[in-house]
Amino acid sequence: MTTTPSPAFLCLIIITLLVLSPPHQSHPDTSAALSVRDFGAIGDGRHYDTAAIQSAIDACASRSRGRRRSTTITNGVAPSPCHVTFPRGDYLTATVHLKSGVVLDIGEGARVLGGTRMEDYPKESARWYVVVAENVGDVGITGGGVVDGQGMAFVERLEEKKNVMVSWNKTGDCTGDECRPRLVGFIGSTNVRVWNITLNQPAYWCLHIVRCVNTSIHDVSIYGDFNTPNNDGIDIEDSNNTVITRCHIDTGDDAICPKTYTGPLYNLTATNCWIRTKSAAIKLGSASLFDFKYLVFDNITIVDSHRGLGFQIRDGGNVSDIVFSNINISTRYYDPSWWGRAEPIYVTNCPRNSSSRVGSVSNLTFINITANSENGVFLSGTKRGLLTNLKFINMNLTYRRWTNYVGGLVDYRPGCQGLVNHSAAGIIMEHIEGFQVENVNMRWSSYQNEQWDNPLDFRPSTVDDISFLNFHSGYTTNERVTETAQESVI
């Protein structure tokens, strides 16, 4: 059966096609490139090269300003940014500040290494980055090399389940084991571009986009330690017009994580990415004080993650017009100390605590999704924050157990009800109004540690206006498939 996309979905696809073309790929000419070696950088990985790197950035910014003043801009195209180049070597550094019109060009065989001493970073924890750009424009990082946060140096005790991190922060500016430096941050900036670079071993979040407009992230590889908490891949915070494409993210915590702290987040597109994580591959929240709108996630592969596509709306923000399409998901259990219970799709909306506002979640479309998971889909609103107008179209969901971790738990964390004992089901639904299921196949392996074959779990008192068209469920084995089909409206 052929499904005609809704006008809203077509509009989002058009937006995606318009923004997916990468920016003009300018290349540095010799008159607009400065080497950190010419400013005294040693590149031996032992001596700090901070002063040399910052001097090169400052000189490049000055040259870029001069080029912009002296060049007549034609056809709306400004002169290309000045590039700070890094020849082969290991460049140990404290925090460096990127300036307008400057691109760090870290060549193949070059590594920028973040320092591991507290004095390597500014006093305020909000500015703890190895590389940070604040209130600037036309900036970026590229070159084929590596920025490495040396994150394992911040681990106090290694353990198989979850590495224990103890802060080296003594200023009192923050508390707990999340007091660690991020790797790369762009704050309040415009026309940001990060491409053809590897970001390795962040101590905390890896790539942080904060209150930025017009950001392109493409052909980026991110590697974080798989047992380290809070080493998110890409966090997009309060930023608009962001494109992420052709990225490889393999990390311990959330891979792509939009958040809203101080303002709304609009027009985010992520496509053609490969993700593996011990937490959520794509997660909205949990910081969600303002709205999320017009987000598209397309052609993404998720492998061996603790959760696939997640919504943790906890702070009163409203979420609407989100599309997930052409996504392959594999989720599995890890230890309960990590948030997530192997859900391929997880949509929750509940107040973080008694003083939190309750937002809304509406107009979510999941189309052309294939999942192989150890747990089912979890969709949960609240009495004052219903999930409305959800669509599952053209989906294949296969459930089987292959790890020995304990199942039978529903995970509401953070806040809300925490971990709750609950029998497993293909789709658990709570507080929903408007859910369209069309062309969905649900299968269970007959070889599993826990026998469960309940396709749908919901109470009619909390769920209304649900329709099923070509919904199939049943066991699958190597030899046969036994199924039942439903065509009904509830």
C-alpha positions as CSV (number, residue, x, y, z in Angstrom):
1,M,0.0,0.0,0.0
2,T,1.3,3.5,-0.9
3,T,1.1,6.2,1.7
4,T,0.8,9.8,0.6
5,P,2.9,12.1,2.8
6,S,1.0,14.9,4.6
7,P,1.6,18.5,3.5
8,A,3.4,19.2,6.7
9,F,5.8,16.3,6.0
10,L,6.4,17.5,2.4
11,C,7.1,21.0,3.7
12,L,9.8,19.6,6.1
13,I,11.4,17.6,3.3
14,I,11.6,20.7,1.2
15,I,13.2,22.6,4.0
16,T,15.7,19.7,4.4
17,L,16.7,19.8,0.7
18,L,17.2,23.5,0.8
19,V,19.5,23.4,3.8
20,L,21.4,20.2,3.1
21,S,23.8,21.5,0.5
22,P,27.0,22.2,2.3
23,P,28.4,25.7,2.3
24,H,30.8,26.7,-0.4
25,Q,34.0,24.7,0.2
26,S,36.5,27.4,0.3
27,H,40.2,26.5,0.4
28,P,42.8,28.7,2.1
29,D,45.2,30.5,-0.2
30,T,48.7,31.2,0.9
31,S,48.0,34.8,1.6
32,A,45.2,33.8,4.1
33,A,47.0,31.0,6.1
34,L,49.3,31.2,9.1
35,S,51.1,28.3,10.6
36,V,51.3,27.9,14.4
37,R,54.9,26.8,13.9
38,D,55.7,30.3,12.8
39,F,54.5,31.6,16.1
40,G,56.6,29.3,18.2
41,A,54.6,26.1,18.5
42,I,56.7,23.1,19.3
43,G,54.2,20.3,18.7
44,D,55.8,17.6,20.9
45,G,52.8,16.9,23.1
46,R,54.7,17.8,26.3
47,H,55.3,21.6,26.2
48,Y,52.2,23.8,26.1
49,D,51.7,25.6,22.8
50,T,48.8,27.7,24.0
51,A,50.5,31.1,23.5
52,A,51.7,30.2,20.0
53,I,48.2,29.0,19.0
54,Q,46.4,32.0,20.4
55,S,48.9,34.4,18.8
56,A,48.4,32.8,15.4
57,I,44.6,33.0,15.8
58,D,44.8,36.7,16.8
59,A,47.1,37.5,13.9
60,C,44.8,35.6,11.5
61,A,41.8,37.5,12.8
62,S,43.5,40.8,12.2
63,R,44.4,39.7,8.7
64,S,40.9,38.6,8.1
65,R,39.5,41.9,9.2
66,G,41.8,43.7,6.9
67,R,40.8,41.5,3.9
68,R,37.2,42.3,4.6
69,R,37.8,46.0,4.8
70,S,39.9,46.1,1.6
71,T,37.9,43.7,-0.5
72,T,34.9,44.7,-2.5
73,I,32.2,42.1,-1.8
74,T,30.6,41.0,-5.1
75,N,27.7,38.6,-5.6
76,G,27.1,38.5,-1.9
77,V,30.3,36.4,-1.3
78,A,32.8,37.6,1.3
79,P,36.5,36.8,1.3
80,S,37.3,33.3,2.6
81,P,38.3,33.1,6.3
82,C,42.0,33.1,7.3
83,H,43.2,29.6,8.2
84,V,45.5,28.8,11.2
85,T,47.3,25.7,10.1
86,F,48.8,22.9,12.2
87,P,51.5,20.8,10.6
88,R,52.1,17.2,11.8
89,G,52.6,17.0,15.6
90,D,50.9,17.0,19.0
91,Y,50.0,20.5,20.2
92,L,49.2,20.5,24.0
93,T,47.1,23.5,25.0
94,A,45.0,25.2,27.6
95,T,41.8,26.9,26.4
96,V,42.2,28.8,23.1
97,H,39.7,31.4,21.8
98,L,38.7,31.4,18.2
99,K,38.1,34.8,16.6
100,S,35.8,36.0,13.7
101,G,37.0,35.1,10.3
102,V,39.3,32.4,11.4
103,V,39.3,28.6,10.7
104,L,41.5,26.2,12.6
105,D,43.0,24.0,9.9
106,I,44.4,21.0,11.8
107,G,46.2,18.9,9.2
108,E,46.4,15.1,8.9
109,G,48.9,13.8,11.4
110,A,48.3,16.8,13.7
111,R,46.5,16.6,17.1
112,V,45.4,19.4,19.4
113,L,45.5,18.0,22.9
114,G,43.5,19.5,25.7
115,G,45.3,20.1,29.0
116,T,44.3,18.1,32.0
117,R,45.1,20.6,34.7
118,M,42.5,22.8,36.3
119,E,44.6,25.9,35.6
120,D,44.3,25.1,31.9
121,Y,40.8,26.4,31.8
122,P,39.0,29.7,32.6
123,K,37.6,30.4,36.1
124,E,34.0,30.0,35.0
125,S,32.9,26.5,34.3
126,A,30.6,27.7,31.5
127,R,33.8,28.5,29.5
128,W,35.6,25.2,30.1
129,Y,36.5,24.2,26.6
130,V,39.7,23.2,24.8
131,V,38.6,25.4,21.8
132,V,35.9,28.0,22.3
133,A,34.4,30.7,20.0
134,E,32.2,33.3,21.6
135,N,30.1,36.0,19.9
136,V,32.0,35.6,16.6
137,G,31.1,34.9,13.0
138,D,32.5,33.0,10.0
139,V,34.5,30.6,12.0
140,G,35.2,26.9,11.8
141,I,37.5,23.8,12.3
142,T,38.7,21.5,9.6
143,G,41.8,19.9,8.2
144,G,41.6,16.1,8.6
145,G,43.4,16.0,12.0
146,V,42.3,15.5,15.6
147,V,41.2,17.5,18.6
148,D,41.6,15.3,21.6
149,G,40.3,16.1,25.1
150,Q,42.4,13.4,26.9
151,G,39.2,12.5,28.7
152,M,40.4,9.4,30.4
153,A,42.8,11.5,32.5
154,F,39.8,12.8,34.3
155,V,38.6,9.4,35.5
156,E,39.3,8.6,39.1
157,R,38.3,5.0,39.0
158,L,37.8,2.7,36.1
159,E,34.9,0.2,36.3
160,E,33.2,-1.9,33.7
161,K,29.7,-0.5,34.2
162,K,30.4,3.2,34.5
163,N,33.6,5.0,34.9
164,V,33.6,7.2,38.1
165,M,34.6,10.8,37.5
166,V,35.5,13.0,40.4
167,S,35.8,16.7,39.7
168,W,39.2,18.5,40.0
169,N,37.2,21.7,40.3
170,K,38.0,23.5,43.6
171,T,36.5,26.9,42.8
172,G,32.9,26.0,43.9
173,D,31.7,27.2,40.5
174,C,30.0,23.8,40.0
175,T,29.6,20.6,41.9
176,G,29.7,16.9,41.3
177,D,31.4,14.7,38.8
178,E,30.0,16.7,35.8
179,C,32.7,19.4,36.5
180,R,34.9,18.5,33.5
181,P,35.8,20.6,30.4
182,R,34.0,20.2,27.2
183,L,36.0,19.8,24.0
184,V,34.8,22.3,21.4
185,G,32.2,25.1,21.9
186,F,30.6,27.8,19.7
187,I,28.6,30.3,21.7
188,G,26.4,33.1,20.4
189,S,28.0,32.8,17.0
190,T,26.9,32.9,13.3
191,N,28.0,31.0,10.2
192,V,29.8,28.2,12.1
193,R,31.3,25.3,10.1
194,V,32.9,22.2,11.5
195,W,34.0,19.6,8.8
196,N,36.6,17.0,8.0
197,I,37.8,16.7,11.6
198,T,38.0,14.0,14.3
199,L,36.9,14.9,17.8
200,N,38.3,12.4,20.3
201,Q,38.0,11.5,24.0
202,P,36.1,14.5,25.4
203,A,36.1,14.7,29.2
204,Y,32.5,15.9,29.1
205,W,30.4,17.1,26.1
206,C,32.3,16.9,22.8
207,L,30.8,19.5,20.3
208,H,28.6,22.2,21.9
209,I,26.6,24.6,19.8
210,V,25.0,27.3,22.0
211,R,22.7,30.2,20.8
212,C,24.2,30.0,17.3
213,V,22.6,30.7,13.9
214,N,23.5,29.0,10.6
215,T,25.7,26.1,11.7
216,S,27.0,23.3,9.4
217,I,28.6,20.1,10.8
218,H,29.5,17.6,8.2
219,D,32.0,14.8,7.7
220,V,33.0,14.8,11.4
221,S,34.0,11.7,13.4
222,I,33.4,11.7,17.2
223,Y,34.9,9.1,19.5
224,G,34.2,9.1,23.2
225,D,35.0,6.4,25.8
226,F,32.0,4.0,25.9
227,N,32.0,3.7,29.7
228,T,32.2,7.4,30.4
229,P,29.0,9.3,31.4
230,N,28.1,12.7,30.0
231,N,30.5,12.6,27.0
232,D,27.7,13.6,24.6
233,G,28.6,13.7,20.9
234,I,26.8,16.9,19.6
235,D,24.7,19.1,21.8
236,I,22.7,21.8,20.0
237,E,21.4,24.3,22.5
238,D,19.0,27.2,21.8
239,S,20.3,27.4,18.2
240,N,18.6,27.8,14.8
241,N,19.3,26.7,11.3
242,T,21.6,23.8,12.0
243,V,22.6,21.0,9.6
244,I,24.4,17.8,10.6
245,T,25.3,15.4,7.9
246,R,27.7,12.5,7.1
247,C,28.9,12.3,10.8
248,H,30.1,9.2,12.6
249,I,29.5,9.3,16.4
250,D,30.6,6.5,18.7
251,T,30.4,7.6,22.4
252,G,29.2,6.8,25.9
253,D,26.4,9.3,26.2
254,D,23.7,11.0,24.0
255,A,25.0,11.3,20.4
256,I,22.9,14.1,19.0
257,C,21.1,16.1,21.7
258,P,19.0,19.2,21.1
259,K,18.3,21.2,24.2
260,T,16.5,24.5,25.1
261,Y,17.7,26.5,28.1
262,T,17.3,30.2,27.2
263,G,15.4,30.2,23.9
264,P,13.7,28.0,21.3
265,L,15.4,25.7,18.8
266,Y,14.1,25.7,15.2
267,N,15.2,24.2,11.9
268,L,17.6,21.4,12.8
269,T,18.3,18.8,10.1
270,A,20.5,15.7,10.7
271,T,21.0,13.2,7.9
272,N,23.3,10.4,6.7
273,C,24.9,9.7,10.1
274,W,26.1,6.5,11.9
275,I,25.6,6.3,15.6
276,R,26.6,4.0,18.5
277,T,26.1,5.1,22.1
278,K,25.5,3.7,25.6
279,S,22.6,6.2,26.0
280,A,20.3,7.8,23.4
281,A,21.3,8.1,19.8
282,I,19.0,11.1,19.2
283,K,17.4,12.8,22.2
284,L,15.4,16.0,22.7
285,G,15.9,17.3,26.2
286,S,16.1,16.7,29.0
287,A,16.7,20.5,29.2
288,S,13.4,21.7,27.6
289,L,12.4,25.1,28.9
290,F,11.6,26.5,25.4
291,D,10.1,25.2,22.2
292,F,11.5,22.7,19.6
293,K,10.1,23.0,16.1
294,Y,10.8,21.9,12.6
295,L,13.4,19.1,13.2
296,V,14.2,16.5,10.5
297,F,16.2,13.3,11.1
298,D,16.7,11.2,7.9
299,N,18.8,8.3,6.7
300,I,20.5,7.4,10.0
301,T,21.9,4.1,11.3
302,I,21.8,3.5,15.0
303,V,23.9,0.5,16.3
304,D,23.9,-1.2,19.7
305,S,22.6,1.8,21.5
306,H,20.8,1.9,24.9
307,R,18.0,3.9,23.3
308,G,17.2,4.9,19.7
309,L,15.0,8.0,19.2
310,G,14.2,9.8,22.5
311,F,12.2,12.7,23.9
312,Q,12.7,13.7,27.5
313,I,10.5,16.8,27.8
314,R,10.7,17.8,31.5
315,D,10.6,21.7,31.8
316,G,7.5,23.0,30.0
317,G,8.7,23.5,26.5
318,N,6.5,22.6,23.5
319,V,7.6,20.2,20.8
320,S,6.0,20.0,17.4
321,D,6.6,19.2,13.7
322,I,9.4,16.6,14.1
323,V,10.1,14.0,11.4
324,F,12.1,10.8,11.7
325,S,12.5,9.0,8.4
326,N,14.6,6.2,6.8
327,I,16.2,5.1,10.0
328,N,17.7,1.7,11.0
329,I,17.8,1.1,14.8
330,S,19.5,-1.6,16.9
331,T,19.0,-1.2,20.7
332,R,20.1,-3.4,23.5
333,Y,20.1,-3.5,27.3
334,Y,23.0,-2.1,29.3
335,D,23.3,-1.7,33.0
336,P,20.3,0.1,34.7
337,S,22.7,2.8,35.9
338,W,22.5,4.2,32.4
339,W,19.3,5.9,31.4
340,G,17.4,3.9,28.8
341,R,16.0,0.4,28.6
342,A,16.7,-0.6,25.0
343,E,13.6,1.3,23.6
344,P,13.9,1.9,19.8
345,I,11.5,4.9,20.2
346,Y,10.9,6.7,23.5
347,V,8.6,9.7,23.8
348,T,8.0,11.1,27.3
349,N,6.5,14.4,28.5
350,C,6.3,14.8,32.3
351,P,7.3,17.5,34.8
352,R,10.9,17.2,36.2
353,N,9.6,18.0,39.7
354,S,6.6,19.5,41.4
355,S,7.6,23.1,40.4
356,S,8.1,22.3,36.7
357,R,5.7,23.4,34.0
358,V,4.2,20.9,31.7
359,G,4.7,21.4,27.9
360,S,3.1,19.7,24.9
361,V,4.3,17.2,22.3
362,S,2.5,17.1,19.0
363,N,2.8,16.3,15.3
364,L,5.5,13.6,15.4
365,T,6.0,11.5,12.3
366,F,8.0,8.3,12.2
367,I,8.2,6.9,8.6
368,N,10.2,4.1,7.1
369,I,11.7,2.9,10.4
370,T,13.3,-0.6,10.9
371,A,14.2,-1.6,14.5
372,N,15.8,-4.7,16.1
373,S,15.5,-4.2,19.8
374,E,15.5,-5.9,23.2
375,N,12.5,-3.8,24.3
376,G,9.4,-2.1,22.9
377,V,8.4,1.4,22.1
378,F,7.4,3.6,25.0
379,L,5.1,6.6,24.5
380,S,4.1,8.4,27.7
381,G,2.4,11.8,28.2
382,T,0.7,13.1,31.3
383,K,-2.8,14.3,32.1
384,R,-1.8,17.9,31.5
385,G,0.7,17.2,28.8
386,L,-0.8,14.8,26.3
387,L,1.1,13.4,23.3
388,T,-1.0,14.4,20.3
389,N,-1.0,13.5,16.6
390,L,1.6,10.8,16.4
391,K,2.2,8.8,13.3
392,F,3.9,5.5,12.7
393,I,4.1,4.8,9.0
394,N,5.9,1.9,7.2
395,M,7.7,0.4,10.2
396,N,9.3,-3.0,10.9
397,L,9.8,-3.7,14.6
398,T,11.6,-6.9,15.6
399,Y,12.0,-7.8,19.3
400,R,14.4,-10.3,20.7
401,R,16.6,-10.7,23.8
402,W,20.4,-11.4,23.4
403,T,21.9,-9.9,26.6
404,N,21.5,-11.1,30.2
405,Y,20.6,-7.8,31.7
406,V,17.3,-7.6,33.6
407,G,14.3,-6.5,31.7
408,G,10.8,-5.7,32.9
409,L,11.5,-2.0,33.7
410,V,10.1,1.2,32.4
411,D,12.5,4.1,32.6
412,Y,11.0,7.6,33.2
413,R,14.3,9.2,34.3
414,P,15.2,12.0,34.8
415,G,12.6,12.9,37.4
416,C,9.0,11.8,37.0
417,Q,8.6,8.2,38.3
418,G,12.2,6.9,37.9
419,L,12.5,3.2,37.1
420,V,9.2,1.3,37.4
421,N,8.5,-2.4,37.2
422,H,6.3,-3.1,34.2
423,S,5.6,-6.0,31.9
424,A,7.1,-5.7,28.4
425,A,5.0,-4.9,25.4
426,G,5.6,-4.0,21.7
427,I,4.2,-0.5,22.3
428,I,3.4,0.9,25.8
429,M,1.1,4.0,25.6
430,E,0.0,6.5,28.3
431,H,-1.9,9.8,27.9
432,I,-2.1,10.0,24.1
433,E,-4.7,11.7,22.0
434,G,-4.3,10.9,18.3
435,F,-2.1,8.1,17.2
436,Q,-2.1,6.7,13.6
437,V,-0.4,3.4,13.0
438,E,-0.2,2.4,9.3
439,N,1.7,-0.4,7.6
440,V,3.5,-1.6,10.8
441,N,4.9,-5.1,11.2
442,M,5.8,-6.3,14.7
443,R,7.7,-9.5,15.3
444,W,9.1,-11.4,18.3
445,S,11.8,-14.0,18.2
446,S,10.7,-17.3,19.6
447,Y,14.2,-17.8,21.0
448,Q,14.5,-15.4,24.0
449,N,15.3,-15.3,27.7
450,E,12.0,-13.6,28.5
451,Q,8.8,-14.7,26.7
452,W,6.7,-11.7,25.9
453,D,4.3,-11.3,23.0
454,N,1.9,-8.5,24.1
455,P,1.8,-6.1,21.1
456,L,-0.1,-3.2,22.7
457,D,-0.3,-2.1,26.3
458,F,-2.6,0.8,27.2
459,R,-5.6,1.8,29.2
460,P,-8.6,3.2,27.2
461,S,-9.0,5.8,30.0
462,T,-5.7,7.5,29.1
463,V,-5.6,6.9,25.3
464,D,-8.0,8.2,22.7
465,D,-8.3,8.4,18.9
466,I,-6.0,5.6,17.9
467,S,-6.2,4.0,14.4
468,F,-4.6,0.9,13.0
469,L,-4.4,0.1,9.3
470,N,-2.3,-2.9,8.2
471,F,-0.9,-3.6,11.6
472,H,0.7,-7.1,11.8
473,S,2.1,-8.8,14.9
474,G,3.5,-12.3,15.6
475,Y,6.4,-14.6,16.2
476,T,9.2,-15.0,13.8
477,T,11.6,-17.9,13.6
478,N,14.1,-19.1,11.0
479,E,11.4,-21.3,9.5
480,R,8.1,-19.6,9.8
481,V,6.1,-16.5,10.8
482,T,2.8,-16.7,12.6
483,E,1.0,-13.5,12.6
484,T,-2.3,-11.7,13.2
485,A,-3.5,-8.7,11.4
486,Q,-5.6,-5.8,12.6
487,E,-7.5,-3.1,10.8
488,S,-9.4,-1.1,13.4
489,V,-10.0,2.2,14.9
490,I,-10.1,2.8,18.7
